Amino acid sequence: MAGSGYEIARFLYCSGLFEEEVAKAYSHMAEITVDMDVKCLLNYIADDSYKHAKMFKALSGYPVNVGKCGFENCEKVLGRLWRNITEYSSRILQESEINKHGLLKLIDGLEKFEGFVAEEYMTVLNVKTIEHMARETGLNIEPYEMIFEWIIEDEKRHEQILKVIKNLIVRSNNQP
């Protein structure tokens, strides 16, 4: 069961778990945020990430194809990025309340993270890698290519939303 199809399944499944971790972090930030506009935007990103997680997991054929590829094995599949996002997500999930300064700091961290090693670029690379791996193994992913492109668009939109959130926080800090 260690063939290329299995590797694609593990890759997709771990990408789904990755998206779940990101979604949990955004959802938790929304829960502890007082600003309703920011809360709404964070929930939007969280909902998209949950949707991506479900899609990647469904494509993986979980649990049939991936069997013993658990949460702890995903670092082997996705590399250092897996550890980085799970550690950052754990820190966010430990926050019980947050002020504007703390939120801005978390958003800055997410923006930096998403800017150069981020979910957005990782997802883009994952999707392109999945397409390449599928071509090599003859796996038909044509029906899903459009969905992969939509995920990429969502990820780019998330980056823009984070910038909007930062601007909202900065503006509200400058108001008397």
Secondary structure, DSSP 8 states (H G I E B T S, - for coil): --SHHHHHHHHHHHHHHHHHHHHHHHHHHHHH---HHHHHHHHHHHHHHHHHHHHHHHHHTTTTTTTT--GGGHHHHHTHHHHHHHHHHHHHHH-----HHHHHHHHHHHHHHHHHTSHHHHHHHHHHHHHHHHHHHT---HHHHHHHHHHHHHHHHHHHHHHHHHHHHHHHHH--
